[in-house]
Amino acid sequence: MGHRPPKGVQEAAQRAVRWIEDGKAGKGFTDTGRRRASQLAGGSEVSDDVVRKMQAYFARHSVDKDAKGFSHGSEGFPSPGRVAWDAWGGDPGERWVGGIDLDKDD
């Protein structure tokens, strides 16, 4: 069964796509991040496997929120970390996949 990203997730990813096109993603930005941004920006359904990857991404990268240039209005905004965060759906994405329990029986 697929999971359709909510509007807020799509909007965060669309913002990331624009930032990537503007060259704000940084040298370390991955093809995986580009694909995820495109997938979520388009509102495509994602698989359980992608939801697991998103859950793992947010668990690893929540510390990035404390970095310089992460928050709107701060110096260096958007930082490469912020571009990546939004590529994976941003705060709405973190909330969305955090509420999906893949271990429950249907």
N, C-alpha and C positions, 0 to 999 in steps of 0.2 A: 504494500500500500504506500502511496506517495503522500508527501506532506507539502501542501501549498503554502509558500511564504506569505505572511500577512503584509498588508500595505506598507506598514512602517519599516519592515525588513527590506522590501523592494525599494523604498525611497532611500534608505541608507546605502544600499548597494548601488543605486543609480548615482548617488553623490560620489561614491568611491570610483565608479567608472569615469565620471567627469574628471576627478582628481588624477586618476591614472593617465588619462588622455592629456592632461595638463602637465604631466611629468613630475607630479608630487609624490609618487609612490616610493621613490628611493631605489638605490641599486640592488638591495636585497629582496625586493618584492618578487614573489614567485609566480610561475605560470598557474599554479594551483589557485593562488589568490585571485588572479585575473579571471580564471574560469568560474570560480565561485561567485565573484562579483557579477559577472555576466549572467550566470544562471539565476541568481537571486533577483537581479535587477529586472529580468524578463518575467519574473513570476512563475518560472517553471517549477513543477513539482520536484521535490528532492526525495531520494530514497532514505531508508532507515540508516544505511551506511553513511550517507552524507550528514544526516542528523547527528550520528555518533561523532563524525569528524568535527562538526561544528561545536558540539558539546566539549570535545577535547580542546579545540582551539580556544574557546572562551575560558576554560579552566586554566590553561597555560598562560593566556595573555591578559587576564584581568589586571595584572600589575601594570600593564602599559598605560592604563588610565591615569596613572600618577606622573607620567613623563611630560616633559616640556613640549608644548605645541599640540597636546592632545585635545584640550578644551577650546571651544570657540572663543575667540577674543584673546587667547594667550599667544605669546610670542612664538613664532614658528608654526602656527596653525595653518594648514593641517600637517602634522608630523607624519612621516612614513608609517609610524605605528597606528596613527588615527586612520590613515587611508586603508591600511590592512584591516583594522577593526571594522570599519564600515563595509569593506569588501565582503566580510563574513556576516553582514547583517546588522552590525552595530549593537547598541543597547537593546533595540527591539528584537534582534536576532538572539541575543543572549537570553532574554526573557522567554522568547518563543521556544527555543530548543530546550531550555531549562524545564519547561512544562510538559515535555514529551517524554513519557515513560516507555522505553522500547522493550523493557523486560516483562511487561504485563501480558497476560494471555488475552487474545481478542475473543 
